[in-house]
Amino acid sequence: IFYDLYSDREKQEDTQKEKTGLFFFRGNPNAPVAIICSGGGFSYVGSIHEAYPHALELSKMGYNAFVVQYRTGGARPAVEDLARAITYIYENSSDLKVDMSNYSVWGGSAGARMAAYIGSYGPAAYGGKDIPRPNMVAVNYTGHSDYTQNDPPTFTAIGENDSIASPSVMKERIDNLTALGIPTEFHLYPNLRHGFGLGIGTSAEGWIDDAVKFWEENKYYKK
């Protein structure tokens, strides 16, 4: 199911918004929400490899999963679309039959940066409504180093042979969050490069189960 994020007027004013929206992979009624942002270096949206399989897997587990089709061209418009998407789901949670009280945001590469920004600063900082930040972010294979003392519990995964994102930069960010008392989990997988998706048939296979377990373990975490 696809939901538009912007009105006809907004799309006329900015034609890049014409294809933005949410793909909904329905789980159980009133189950928690997972919002997934694919990678693509902000030059394309690689959802076929980096988001749809994740959403399908999460929906099979019973979670209500959404994939964000966002604008390219830079982090700011992409995160604005993510903030708009979170706002849309939050405001329509009753009609959608989803629970936003313990939502999570997931991403790999560029999508991971989007998840990290929204976790650090919240939807309102990017044009969304003043609603709670996610209860968990899954931030995979990205060199993103920015963080705040109010970040949510953070799960990370990366391949040790990643030549695009630095495992040491990711580990340093996780260590800084841990030092602030924020729950974290860091996974470094051997013989893997950038962009391993679900990692099926690799050393990363099963990482999504670890991320779900981490999400569930921290669903009552309060900053």
CYANA upper distance limits for C-alpha pairs under 8 A (distance plus 0.5 A):
  1 ILE  CA     22 LEU  CA      8.47
  1 ILE  CA     23 PHE  CA      6.04
  1 ILE  CA     24 PHE  CA      5.63
  1 ILE  CA     25 PHE  CA      7.70
  2 PHE  CA     21 GLY  CA      7.24
  2 PHE  CA     22 LEU  CA      5.95
  2 PHE  CA     23 PHE  CA      5.04
  2 PHE  CA     24 PHE  CA      6.79
  3 TYR  CA     21 GLY  CA      5.94
  3 TYR  CA     22 LEU  CA      5.54
  3 TYR  CA     23 PHE  CA      7.06
  3 TYR  CA     24 PHE  CA      8.30
  4 ASP  CA     19 LYS  CA      8.40
  4 ASP  CA     20 THR  CA      7.02
  4 ASP  CA     21 GLY  CA      4.99
  4 ASP  CA     22 LEU  CA      7.09
  5 LEU  CA     20 THR  CA      6.72
  5 LEU  CA     21 GLY  CA      5.31
  5 LEU  CA     22 LEU  CA      7.66
  5 LEU  CA     81 ASP  CA      8.33
  5 LEU  CA     84 ARG  CA      7.28
  5 LEU  CA     85 ALA  CA      6.97
  5 LEU  CA     88 TYR  CA      7.71
  6 TYR  CA     10 GLU  CA      6.39
  6 TYR  CA     11 LYS  CA      6.91
  6 TYR  CA     17 LYS  CA      7.34
  6 TYR  CA     18 GLU  CA      8.24
  6 TYR  CA     20 THR  CA      8.07
  6 TYR  CA     21 GLY  CA      8.28
  7 SER  CA     11 LYS  CA      6.77
  8 ASP  CA     12 GLN  CA      6.67
  9 ARG  CA     13 GLU  CA      6.78
 10 GLU  CA     14 ASP  CA      6.70
 10 GLU  CA     17 LYS  CA      7.87
 11 LYS  CA     15 THR  CA      5.66
 11 LYS  CA     16 GLN  CA      7.69
 11 LYS  CA     17 LYS  CA      5.65
 11 LYS  CA     18 GLU  CA      5.71
 12 GLN  CA     18 GLU  CA      8.46
 14 ASP  CA     18 GLU  CA      8.22
 16 GLN  CA     20 THR  CA      8.23
 16 GLN  CA     71 ARG  CA      6.85
 17 LYS  CA     71 ARG  CA      7.24
 19 LYS  CA     69 GLN  CA      7.70
 19 LYS  CA     70 TYR  CA      8.32
 20 THR  CA     68 VAL  CA      8.05
 20 THR  CA     69 GLN  CA      5.47
 20 THR  CA     70 TYR  CA      5.67
 20 THR  CA     71 ARG  CA      7.03
 20 THR  CA     81 ASP  CA      8.01
 21 GLY  CA     68 VAL  CA      6.56
 21 GLY  CA     69 GLN  CA      5.67
 21 GLY  CA     70 TYR  CA      7.45
 21 GLY  CA     85 ALA  CA      7.81
 22 LEU  CA     66 PHE  CA      6.62
 22 LEU  CA     67 VAL  CA      6.09
 22 LEU  CA     68 VAL  CA      5.43
 22 LEU  CA     69 GLN  CA      6.57
 22 LEU  CA     85 ALA  CA      7.46
 23 PHE  CA     66 PHE  CA      5.98
 23 PHE  CA     67 VAL  CA      5.57
 23 PHE  CA     68 VAL  CA      7.18
 23 PHE  CA     69 GLN  CA      8.14
 24 PHE  CA     64 ASN  CA      8.00
 24 PHE  CA     65 ALA  CA      6.55
 24 PHE  CA     66 PHE  CA      5.15
 24 PHE  CA     67 VAL  CA      7.18
 25 PHE  CA     55 ALA  CA      6.75
 25 PHE  CA     56 LEU  CA      6.86
 25 PHE  CA     59 SER  CA      6.48
 25 PHE  CA     64 ASN  CA      6.70
 25 PHE  CA     65 ALA  CA      5.57
 25 PHE  CA     66 PHE  CA      6.54
 26 ARG  CA     59 SER  CA      6.40
 26 ARG  CA     63 TYR  CA      7.85
 26 ARG  CA     64 ASN  CA      5.44
 26 ARG  CA     65 ALA  CA      6.85
 27 GLY  CA     31 ALA  CA      7.45
 27 GLY  CA     58 LEU  CA      8.27
 27 GLY  CA     59 SER  CA      4.98
 27 GLY  CA     60 LYS  CA      7.14
 27 GLY  CA     61 MET  CA      7.85
 27 GLY  CA     62 GLY  CA      4.87
 27 GLY  CA     63 TYR  CA      5.22
 27 GLY  CA     64 ASN  CA      4.92
 27 GLY  CA     65 ALA  CA      7.62
 28 ASN  CA     59 SER  CA      8.31
 28 ASN  CA     62 GLY  CA      5.40
 28 ASN  CA     63 TYR  CA      6.76
 28 ASN  CA     64 ASN  CA      7.28
 29 PRO  CA     97 LYS  CA      5.95
 29 PRO  CA     98 VAL  CA      6.74
 30 ASN  CA     97 LYS  CA      5.43
 30 ASN  CA     98 VAL  CA      4.59
 30 ASN  CA     99 ASP  CA      5.53
 31 ALA  CA     62 GLY  CA      7.35
 31 ALA  CA     63 TYR  CA      6.05
 31 ALA  CA     64 ASN  CA      6.73
 31 ALA  CA     97 LYS  CA      8.41
 31 ALA  CA     98 VAL  CA      6.04
 31 ALA  CA     99 ASP  CA      5.94
 32 PRO  CA     63 TYR  CA      6.12
 32 PRO  CA     64 ASN  CA      6.61
 32 PRO  CA     98 VAL  CA      6.72
 32 PRO  CA     99 ASP  CA      5.18
 32 PRO  CA    100 MET  CA      6.62
 32 PRO  CA    101 SER  CA      7.88
 32 PRO  CA    102 ASN  CA      6.55
 32 PRO  CA    103 TYR  CA      6.35
 33 VAL  CA     63 TYR  CA      6.54
 33 VAL  CA     64 ASN  CA      5.28
 33 VAL  CA     65 ALA  CA      6.26
 33 VAL  CA     66 PHE  CA      8.05
 33 VAL  CA     98 VAL  CA      7.03
 33 VAL  CA     99 ASP  CA      6.70
 33 VAL  CA    100 MET  CA      6.51
 33 VAL  CA    102 ASN  CA      7.72
 33 VAL  CA    103 TYR  CA      5.28
 33 VAL  CA    104 SER  CA      6.91
 34 ALA  CA     55 ALA  CA      8.37
 34 ALA  CA     58 LEU  CA      8.28
 34 ALA  CA     63 TYR  CA      7.38
 34 ALA  CA     64 ASN  CA      6.69
 34 ALA  CA     65 ALA  CA      5.24
 34 ALA  CA     66 PHE  CA      6.78
 34 ALA  CA    103 TYR  CA      6.31
 34 ALA  CA    104 SER  CA      5.33
 34 ALA  CA    105 VAL  CA      6.25
 34 ALA  CA    106 TRP  CA      7.62
 35 ILE  CA     65 ALA  CA      6.31
 35 ILE  CA     66 PHE  CA      5.26
 35 ILE  CA     67 VAL  CA      6.43
 35 ILE  CA     68 VAL  CA      7.73
 35 ILE  CA     86 ILE  CA      8.45
 35 ILE  CA    103 TYR  CA      8.20
 35 ILE  CA    104 SER  CA      6.71
 35 ILE  CA    105 VAL  CA      5.21
 35 ILE  CA    106 TRP  CA      6.55
 36 ILE  CA     51 ALA  CA      6.47
 36 ILE  CA     54 HIS  CA      8.24
 36 ILE  CA     55 ALA  CA      7.59
 36 ILE  CA     65 ALA  CA      7.84
 36 ILE  CA     66 PHE  CA      6.55
 36 ILE  CA     67 VAL  CA      5.31
 36 ILE  CA     68 VAL  CA      6.81
 36 ILE  CA    105 VAL  CA      6.35
 36 ILE  CA    106 TRP  CA      5.14
 36 ILE  CA    107 GLY  CA      6.20
 36 ILE  CA    111 GLY  CA      8.23
 37 CYS  CA     47 SER  CA      8.24
 37 CYS  CA     50 GLU  CA      8.31
 37 CYS  CA     51 ALA  CA      6.92
 37 CYS  CA     67 VAL  CA      6.67
 37 CYS  CA     68 VAL  CA      6.13
 37 CYS  CA     69 GLN  CA      8.36
 37 CYS  CA    105 VAL  CA      8.18
 37 CYS  CA    106 TRP  CA      6.60
 37 CYS  CA    107 GLY  CA      5.21
 37 CYS  CA    108 GLY  CA      7.66
 37 CYS  CA    111 GLY  CA      5.00
 37 CYS  CA    112 ALA  CA      7.62
 37 CYS  CA    114 MET  CA      7.68
 37 CYS  CA    115 ALA  CA      7.77
 38 SER  CA     45 VAL  CA      6.65
 38 SER  CA     46 GLY  CA      6.07
 38 SER  CA     47 SER  CA      5.69
 38 SER  CA     50 GLU  CA      5.34
 38 SER  CA     51 ALA  CA      5.65
 38 SER  CA     67 VAL  CA      8.37
 38 SER  CA     68 VAL  CA      8.26
 38 SER  CA    107 GLY  CA      6.21
 38 SER  CA    108 GLY  CA      6.45
 38 SER  CA    109 SER  CA      8.07
 38 SER  CA    110 ALA  CA      7.54
 38 SER  CA    111 GLY  CA      5.25
 38 SER  CA    112 ALA  CA      8.31
 39 GLY  CA     44 TYR  CA      8.36
 39 GLY  CA     45 VAL  CA      6.68
 39 GLY  CA     46 GLY  CA      6.07
 39 GLY  CA     47 SER  CA      7.90
 39 GLY  CA     50 GLU  CA      6.76
 39 GLY  CA    107 GLY  CA      7.57
 39 GLY  CA    108 GLY  CA      5.91
 39 GLY  CA    109 SER  CA      5.50
 39 GLY  CA    110 ALA  CA      5.09
 39 GLY  CA    111 GLY  CA      5.22
 39 GLY  CA    112 ALA  CA      7.93
 40 GLY  CA     44 TYR  CA      5.44
 40 GLY  CA     45 VAL  CA      5.70
 40 GLY  CA     46 GLY  CA      5.87
 40 GLY  CA    109 SER  CA      7.80
 40 GLY  CA    110 ALA  CA      6.61
 40 GLY  CA    111 GLY  CA      8.25
 41 GLY  CA    109 SER  CA      7.70
 41 GLY  CA    110 ALA  CA      5.75
 42 PHE  CA     71 ARG  CA      8.38
 42 PHE  CA     72 THR  CA      5.28
 42 PHE  CA     73 GLY  CA      5.99
 42 PHE  CA     74 GLY  CA      5.87
 42 PHE  CA     75 ALA  CA      7.15
 42 PHE  CA     78 ALA  CA      8.09
 42 PHE  CA    110 ALA  CA      6.82
 43 SER  CA     72 THR  CA      5.78
 43 SER  CA     73 GLY  CA      6.32
 43 SER  CA     74 GLY  CA      8.20
 44 TYR  CA     72 THR  CA      6.60
 45 VAL  CA     69 GLN  CA      7.48
 45 VAL  CA     70 TYR  CA      7.70
 45 VAL  CA     72 THR  CA      7.88
 46 GLY  CA     50 GLU  CA      6.25
 46 GLY  CA     51 ALA  CA      7.93
 47 SER  CA     51 ALA  CA      5.00
 47 SER  CA     52 TYR  CA      6.16
 47 SER  CA     67 VAL  CA      8.18
 48 ILE  CA     52 TYR  CA      6.05
 48 ILE  CA     53 PRO  CA      7.69
 49 HIS  CA     53 PRO  CA      7.24
 49 HIS  CA    197 GLY  CA      6.65
 50 GLU  CA     54 HIS  CA      7.72
 50 GLU  CA    107 GLY  CA      8.46
 50 GLU  CA    108 GLY  CA      7.43
 50 GLU  CA    195 GLY  CA      8.14
 50 GLU  CA    197 GLY  CA      5.84
 51 ALA  CA     55 ALA  CA      6.61
 51 ALA  CA     67 VAL  CA      6.82
 51 ALA  CA    107 GLY  CA      8.36
 51 ALA  CA    197 GLY  CA      8.42
 52 TYR  CA     56 LEU  CA      6.55
 52 TYR  CA     67 VAL  CA      7.37
 53 PRO  CA     57 GLU  CA      6.64
 53 PRO  CA    197 GLY  CA      8.47
 53 PRO  CA    198 LEU  CA      7.77
 54 HIS  CA     58 LEU  CA      6.64
 54 HIS  CA    197 GLY  CA      8.35
 54 HIS  CA    198 LEU  CA      7.27
 54 HIS  CA    208 ILE  CA      8.35
 55 ALA  CA     59 SER  CA      6.53
 55 ALA  CA     65 ALA  CA      5.64
 55 ALA  CA     66 PHE  CA      7.11
 55 ALA  CA     67 VAL  CA      7.41
 56 LEU  CA     60 LYS  CA      6.74
 56 LEU  CA     65 ALA  CA      8.05
 57 GLU  CA     61 MET  CA      7.05
 58 LEU  CA     62 GLY  CA      7.09
 58 LEU  CA     63 TYR  CA      6.01
 58 LEU  CA     64 ASN  CA      7.81
 58 LEU  CA     65 ALA  CA      6.92
 59 SER  CA     63 TYR  CA      5.32
 59 SER  CA     64 ASN  CA      6.14
 59 SER  CA     65 ALA  CA      6.42
 64 ASN  CA     98 VAL  CA      7.16
 68 VAL  CA     81 ASP  CA      8.30
 68 VAL  CA     82 LEU  CA      7.18
 68 VAL  CA     85 ALA  CA      7.61
 70 TYR  CA     77 PRO  CA      8.33
 70 TYR  CA     78 ALA  CA      5.85
 70 TYR  CA     81 ASP  CA      6.18
 70 TYR  CA     82 LEU  CA      7.69
 71 ARG  CA     77 PRO  CA      6.60
 71 ARG  CA     78 ALA  CA      5.77
 71 ARG  CA     81 ASP  CA      7.57
 72 THR  CA     77 PRO  CA      7.68
 72 THR  CA     78 ALA  CA      6.84
 73 GLY  CA     77 PRO  CA      7.95
 73 GLY  CA     78 ALA  CA      8.50
 74 GLY  CA     78 ALA  CA      7.13
 75 ALA  CA     79 VAL  CA      6.54
 75 ALA  CA    110 ALA  CA      8.27
 75 ALA  CA    113 ARG  CA      8.27
 75 ALA  CA    114 MET  CA      7.50
 76 ARG  CA     80 GLU  CA      6.63
 76 ARG  CA    126 TYR  CA      8.29
 77 PRO  CA     81 ASP  CA      6.74
 78 ALA  CA     82 LEU  CA      6.88
 78 ALA  CA    114 MET  CA      7.62
 79 VAL  CA     83 ALA  CA      6.60
 79 VAL  CA    114 MET  CA      5.89
 79 VAL  CA    117 TYR  CA      7.95
 79 VAL  CA    118 ILE  CA      7.67
 79 VAL  CA    126 TYR  CA      7.13
 80 GLU  CA     84 ARG  CA      6.66
 80 GLU  CA    123 PRO  CA      8.41
 80 GLU  CA    126 TYR  CA      5.41
 80 GLU  CA    127 GLY  CA      6.63
 80 GLU  CA    128 GLY  CA      7.82
 81 ASP  CA     85 ALA  CA      6.57
 82 LEU  CA     86 ILE  CA      6.70
 82 LEU  CA    114 MET  CA      7.96
 82 LEU  CA    118 ILE  CA      8.45
 82 LEU  CA    123 PRO  CA      8.35
 83 ALA  CA     87 THR  CA      6.66
 83 ALA  CA    118 ILE  CA      7.77
 83 ALA  CA    122 GLY  CA      8.29
 83 ALA  CA    123 PRO  CA      5.03
 83 ALA  CA    124 ALA  CA      7.79
 83 ALA  CA    126 TYR  CA      6.53
 83 ALA  CA    127 GLY  CA      7.15
 83 ALA  CA    128 GLY  CA      5.42
 83 ALA  CA    129 LYS  CA      8.43
 84 ARG  CA     88 TYR  CA      6.60
 84 ARG  CA    123 PRO  CA      8.02
 84 ARG  CA    127 GLY  CA      7.64
 84 ARG  CA    128 GLY  CA      5.73
 84 ARG  CA    129 LYS  CA      8.49
 85 ALA  CA     89 ILE  CA      6.77
 86 ILE  CA     90 TYR  CA      6.54
 86 ILE  CA    123 PRO  CA      7.71
 86 ILE  CA    128 GLY  CA      8.17
 87 THR  CA     91 GLU  CA      6.53
 87 THR  CA    123 PRO  CA      7.93
 87 THR  CA    128 GLY  CA      6.37
 87 THR  CA    129 LYS  CA      6.46
 87 THR  CA    131 ILE  CA      8.01
 88 TYR  CA     92 ASN  CA      6.56
 89 ILE  CA     93 SER  CA      5.94
 89 ILE  CA     96 LEU  CA      8.14
 89 ILE  CA    100 MET  CA      8.23
 90 TYR  CA    100 MET  CA      6.66
 92 ASN  CA     96 LEU  CA      6.53
 93 SER  CA     97 LYS  CA      6.19
 93 SER  CA     98 VAL  CA      5.68
 93 SER  CA     99 ASP  CA      7.03
 93 SER  CA    100 MET  CA      7.41
 94 SER  CA     98 VAL  CA      7.12
 99 ASP  CA    103 TYR  CA      7.93
102 ASN  CA    134 PRO  CA      7.46
102 ASN  CA    135 ASN  CA      6.03
102 ASN  CA    219 LYS  CA      6.64
103 TYR  CA    134 PRO  CA      5.87
103 TYR  CA    135 ASN  CA      6.31
103 TYR  CA    136 MET  CA      7.65
104 SER  CA    134 PRO  CA      5.59
104 SER  CA    135 ASN  CA      6.21
104 SER  CA    136 MET  CA      5.30
104 SER  CA    137 VAL  CA      6.14
104 SER  CA    138 ALA  CA      8.30
104 SER  CA    215 TRP  CA      8.12
105 VAL  CA    115 ALA  CA      6.10
105 VAL  CA    119 GLY  CA      8.46
105 VAL  CA    134 PRO  CA      6.95
105 VAL  CA    136 MET  CA      7.07
105 VAL  CA    137 VAL  CA      5.38
105 VAL  CA    138 ALA  CA      6.92
106 TRP  CA    111 GLY  CA      7.94
106 TRP  CA    112 ALA  CA      7.16
106 TRP  CA    115 ALA  CA      6.46
106 TRP  CA    137 VAL  CA      6.14
106 TRP  CA    138 ALA  CA      5.06
106 TRP  CA    139 VAL  CA      6.76
107 GLY  CA    111 GLY  CA      4.71
107 GLY  CA    112 ALA  CA      4.40
107 GLY  CA    113 ARG  CA      7.87
107 GLY  CA    114 MET  CA      7.69
107 GLY  CA    115 ALA  CA      6.44
107 GLY  CA    138 ALA  CA      6.69
107 GLY  CA    139 VAL  CA      6.00
107 GLY  CA    140 ASN  CA      6.73
108 GLY  CA    112 ALA  CA      4.92
108 GLY  CA    113 ARG  CA      8.28
108 GLY  CA    139 VAL  CA      6.64
108 GLY  CA    140 ASN  CA      5.05
108 GLY  CA    141 TYR  CA      6.36
108 GLY  CA    142 THR  CA      7.46
108 GLY  CA    195 GLY  CA      7.62
108 GLY  CA    197 GLY  CA      8.43
109 SER  CA    113 ARG  CA      7.16
109 SER  CA    139 VAL  CA      8.40
109 SER  CA    140 ASN  CA      6.77
109 SER  CA    141 TYR  CA      5.73
109 SER  CA    142 THR  CA      5.20
109 SER  CA    165 ALA  CA      8.22
109 SER  CA    195 GLY  CA      7.73
110 ALA  CA    114 MET  CA      7.05
110 ALA  CA    142 THR  CA      7.54
111 GLY  CA    115 ALA  CA      6.81
111 GLY  CA    139 VAL  CA      8.49
112 ALA  CA    116 ALA  CA      6.56
112 ALA  CA    138 ALA  CA      7.72
112 ALA  CA    139 VAL  CA      5.03
112 ALA  CA    140 ASN  CA      6.25
112 ALA  CA    141 TYR  CA      7.83
112 ALA  CA    142 THR  CA      6.81
113 ARG  CA    117 TYR  CA      6.59
113 ARG  CA    139 VAL  CA      7.73
113 ARG  CA    142 THR  CA      7.29
113 ARG  CA    144 HIS  CA      6.52
114 MET  CA    118 ILE  CA      6.79
115 ALA  CA    119 GLY  CA      6.56
115 ALA  CA    137 VAL  CA      6.68
115 ALA  CA    138 ALA  CA      7.81
115 ALA  CA    139 VAL  CA      7.12
116 ALA  CA    120 SER  CA      6.60
116 ALA  CA    137 VAL  CA      7.30
116 ALA  CA    139 VAL  CA      7.08
116 ALA  CA    144 HIS  CA      8.35
116 ALA  CA    147 TYR  CA      8.33
117 TYR  CA    121 TYR  CA      6.54
117 TYR  CA    122 GLY  CA      8.00
118 ILE  CA    122 GLY  CA      5.19
118 ILE  CA    123 PRO  CA      6.47
118 ILE  CA    133 ARG  CA      7.44
118 ILE  CA    134 PRO  CA      8.28
119 GLY  CA    133 ARG  CA      6.31
119 GLY  CA    134 PRO  CA      6.50
119 GLY  CA    136 MET  CA      8.22
119 GLY  CA    137 VAL  CA      7.08
119 GLY  CA    151 ASP  CA      6.20
119 GLY  CA    152 PRO  CA      6.52
120 SER  CA    133 ARG  CA      8.44
120 SER  CA    147 TYR  CA      6.61
120 SER  CA    148 THR  CA      6.29
120 SER  CA    150 ASN  CA      6.95
120 SER  CA    151 ASP  CA      5.26
120 SER  CA    152 PRO  CA      7.80
121 TYR  CA    125 ALA  CA      6.49
121 TYR  CA    133 ARG  CA      8.13
121 TYR  CA    151 ASP  CA      8.42
122 GLY  CA    126 TYR  CA      8.03
122 GLY  CA    130 ASP  CA      8.30
122 GLY  CA    131 ILE  CA      8.05
122 GLY  CA    132 PRO  CA      7.38
122 GLY  CA    133 ARG  CA      5.38
122 GLY  CA    134 PRO  CA      8.38
123 PRO  CA    127 GLY  CA      7.12
123 PRO  CA    128 GLY  CA      5.23
123 PRO  CA    129 LYS  CA      6.78
123 PRO  CA    130 ASP  CA      7.09
123 PRO  CA    131 ILE  CA      7.27
123 PRO  CA    132 PRO  CA      8.29
123 PRO  CA    133 ARG  CA      7.33
124 ALA  CA    128 GLY  CA      4.96
124 ALA  CA    129 LYS  CA      5.54
124 ALA  CA    130 ASP  CA      5.30
124 ALA  CA    131 ILE  CA      7.59
133 ARG  CA    152 PRO  CA      8.20
134 PRO  CA    152 PRO  CA      7.25
135 ASN  CA    152 PRO  CA      6.20
135 ASN  CA    153 PRO  CA      7.20
135 ASN  CA    215 TRP  CA      8.26
135 ASN  CA    218 ASN  CA      8.10
135 ASN  CA    219 LYS  CA      6.88
135 ASN  CA    221 TYR  CA      7.86
136 MET  CA    152 PRO  CA      5.94
136 MET  CA    153 PRO  CA      5.42
136 MET  CA    154 THR  CA      6.39
136 MET  CA    155 PHE  CA      8.16
136 MET  CA    215 TRP  CA      6.47
136 MET  CA    218 ASN  CA      8.09
136 MET  CA    219 LYS  CA      8.29
137 VAL  CA    152 PRO  CA      7.27
137 VAL  CA    153 PRO  CA      7.01
137 VAL  CA    154 THR  CA      5.59
137 VAL  CA    155 PHE  CA      6.79
138 ALA  CA    154 THR  CA      6.43
138 ALA  CA    155 PHE  CA      5.14
138 ALA  CA    156 THR  CA      6.31
138 ALA  CA    211 ALA  CA      7.50
139 VAL  CA    154 THR  CA      7.54
139 VAL  CA    155 PHE  CA      6.58
139 VAL  CA    156 THR  CA      5.44
139 VAL  CA    157 ALA  CA      7.61
140 ASN  CA    155 PHE  CA      8.33
140 ASN  CA    156 THR  CA      5.55
140 ASN  CA    157 ALA  CA      5.32
140 ASN  CA    158 ILE  CA      6.44
141 TYR  CA    156 THR  CA      7.99
141 TYR  CA    157 ALA  CA      6.69
141 TYR  CA    158 ILE  CA      5.21
141 TYR  CA    159 GLY  CA      7.92
141 TYR  CA    162 ASP  CA      8.27
141 TYR  CA    165 ALA  CA      6.20
141 TYR  CA    166 SER  CA      8.22
141 TYR  CA    167 PRO  CA      8.13
141 TYR  CA    170 MET  CA      8.26
141 TYR  CA    194 HIS  CA      7.16
141 TYR  CA    195 GLY  CA      7.66
142 THR  CA    164 ILE  CA      8.33
142 THR  CA    165 ALA  CA      5.37
142 THR  CA    166 SER  CA      7.64
142 THR  CA    170 MET  CA      7.53
143 GLY  CA    164 ILE  CA      8.39
143 GLY  CA    165 ALA  CA      5.25
143 GLY  CA    166 SER  CA      6.17
143 GLY  CA    167 PRO  CA      8.37
143 GLY  CA    169 VAL  CA      6.55
143 GLY  CA    170 MET  CA      6.73
144 HIS  CA    169 VAL  CA      8.20
144 HIS  CA    170 MET  CA      7.72
145 SER  CA    169 VAL  CA      7.21
145 SER  CA    170 MET  CA      7.51
145 SER  CA    173 ARG  CA      6.20
146 ASP  CA    173 ARG  CA      8.13
147 TYR  CA    151 ASP  CA      7.24
147 TYR  CA    173 ARG  CA      7.90
147 TYR  CA    177 LEU  CA      8.07
148 THR  CA    177 LEU  CA      8.47
149 GLN  CA    177 LEU  CA      7.79
149 GLN  CA    180 LEU  CA      6.83
150 ASN  CA    223 LYS  CA      6.92
151 ASP  CA    177 LEU  CA      8.15
151 ASP  CA    182 ILE  CA      7.70
152 PRO  CA    182 ILE  CA      7.35
152 PRO  CA    183 PRO  CA      8.25
152 PRO  CA    223 LYS  CA      8.11
153 PRO  CA    182 ILE  CA      6.29
153 PRO  CA    183 PRO  CA      5.27
153 PRO  CA    184 THR  CA      6.15
153 PRO  CA    215 TRP  CA      8.44
153 PRO  CA    218 ASN  CA      7.48
153 PRO  CA    221 TYR  CA      8.31
154 THR  CA    174 ILE  CA      8.23
154 THR  CA    182 ILE  CA      8.30
154 THR  CA    183 PRO  CA      7.04
154 THR  CA    184 THR  CA      5.33
154 THR  CA    185 GLU  CA      7.06
155 PHE  CA    184 THR  CA      6.18
155 PHE  CA    185 GLU  CA      5.32
155 PHE  CA    186 PHE  CA      6.74
155 PHE  CA    211 ALA  CA      6.88
155 PHE  CA    214 PHE  CA      7.78
156 THR  CA    170 MET  CA      8.25
156 THR  CA    184 THR  CA      8.40
156 THR  CA    185 GLU  CA      6.63
156 THR  CA    186 PHE  CA      5.42
156 THR  CA    187 HIS  CA      6.68
157 ALA  CA    186 PHE  CA      6.41
157 ALA  CA    187 HIS  CA      5.08
157 ALA  CA    188 LEU  CA      6.45
157 ALA  CA    189 TYR  CA      8.05
157 ALA  CA    207 TRP  CA      8.23
158 ILE  CA    162 ASP  CA      7.71
158 ILE  CA    167 PRO  CA      6.95
158 ILE  CA    187 HIS  CA      6.93
158 ILE  CA    188 LEU  CA      5.73
158 ILE  CA    189 TYR  CA      6.73
158 ILE  CA    192 LEU  CA      8.38
158 ILE  CA    194 HIS  CA      7.98
159 GLY  CA    167 PRO  CA      7.98
159 GLY  CA    188 LEU  CA      6.11
159 GLY  CA    189 TYR  CA      5.14
159 GLY  CA    190 PRO  CA      6.50
159 GLY  CA    191 ASN  CA      7.27
159 GLY  CA    192 LEU  CA      4.89
159 GLY  CA    193 ARG  CA      5.77
159 GLY  CA    194 HIS  CA      7.08
160 GLU  CA    167 PRO  CA      7.08
160 GLU  CA    188 LEU  CA      6.46
160 GLU  CA    189 TYR  CA      6.23
160 GLU  CA    190 PRO  CA      5.82
160 GLU  CA    191 ASN  CA      6.95
160 GLU  CA    192 LEU  CA      6.51
160 GLU  CA    193 ARG  CA      7.41
161 ASN  CA    190 PRO  CA      7.77
161 ASN  CA    191 ASN  CA      6.63
161 ASN  CA    192 LEU  CA      5.90
161 ASN  CA    193 ARG  CA      5.29
161 ASN  CA    194 HIS  CA      8.07
162 ASP  CA    166 SER  CA      7.19
162 ASP  CA    167 PRO  CA      7.88
162 ASP  CA    192 LEU  CA      7.21
162 ASP  CA    193 ARG  CA      4.68
162 ASP  CA    194 HIS  CA      5.32
163 SER  CA    193 ARG  CA      7.40
163 SER  CA    194 HIS  CA      7.40
164 ILE  CA    194 HIS  CA      7.02
165 ALA  CA    169 VAL  CA      8.46
165 ALA  CA    194 HIS  CA      7.77
166 SER  CA    170 MET  CA      6.91
167 PRO  CA    171 LYS  CA      6.57
167 PRO  CA    188 LEU  CA      7.95
168 SER  CA    172 GLU  CA      6.56
169 VAL  CA    173 ARG  CA      6.83
170 MET  CA    174 ILE  CA      6.78
171 LYS  CA    175 ASP  CA      6.55
171 LYS  CA    186 PHE  CA      7.51
172 GLU  CA    176 ASN  CA      6.70
173 ARG  CA    177 LEU  CA      6.81
174 ILE  CA    178 THR  CA      6.57
174 ILE  CA    184 THR  CA      6.97
174 ILE  CA    185 GLU  CA      8.09
174 ILE  CA    186 PHE  CA      7.58
175 ASP  CA    179 ALA  CA      6.64
176 ASN  CA    180 LEU  CA      7.08
177 LEU  CA    181 GLY  CA      7.22
177 LEU  CA    182 ILE  CA      5.96
177 LEU  CA    183 PRO  CA      8.11
177 LEU  CA    184 THR  CA      7.68
178 THR  CA    182 ILE  CA      5.63
178 THR  CA    183 PRO  CA      6.70
178 THR  CA    184 THR  CA      6.65
183 PRO  CA    218 ASN  CA      8.14
185 GLU  CA    214 PHE  CA      8.23
189 TYR  CA    203 SER  CA      6.33
189 TYR  CA    204 ALA  CA      6.35
190 PRO  CA    203 SER  CA      6.88
191 ASN  CA    203 SER  CA      7.88
192 LEU  CA    196 PHE  CA      7.80
192 LEU  CA    202 THR  CA      8.16
192 LEU  CA    203 SER  CA      7.99
196 PHE  CA    204 ALA  CA      8.31
198 LEU  CA    204 ALA  CA      7.98
198 LEU  CA    205 GLU  CA      6.98
198 LEU  CA    206 GLY  CA      8.02
198 LEU  CA    207 TRP  CA      7.77
198 LEU  CA    208 ILE  CA      7.43
199 GLY  CA    203 SER  CA      7.60
199 GLY  CA    204 ALA  CA      5.35
199 GLY  CA    205 GLU  CA      5.04
199 GLY  CA    206 GLY  CA      7.86
199 GLY  CA    207 TRP  CA      8.03
200 ILE  CA    204 ALA  CA      7.67
200 ILE  CA    205 GLU  CA      5.29
200 ILE  CA    206 GLY  CA      8.12
201 GLY  CA    205 GLU  CA      6.67
206 GLY  CA    210 ASP  CA      7.17
207 TRP  CA    211 ALA  CA      6.72
208 ILE  CA    212 VAL  CA      6.68
209 ASP  CA    213 LYS  CA      6.68
210 ASP  CA    214 PHE  CA      6.68
211 ALA  CA    215 TRP  CA      6.64
212 VAL  CA    216 GLU  CA      6.65
213 LYS  CA    217 GLU  CA      6.59
214 PHE  CA    218 ASN  CA      6.81
215 TRP  CA    219 LYS  CA      6.56
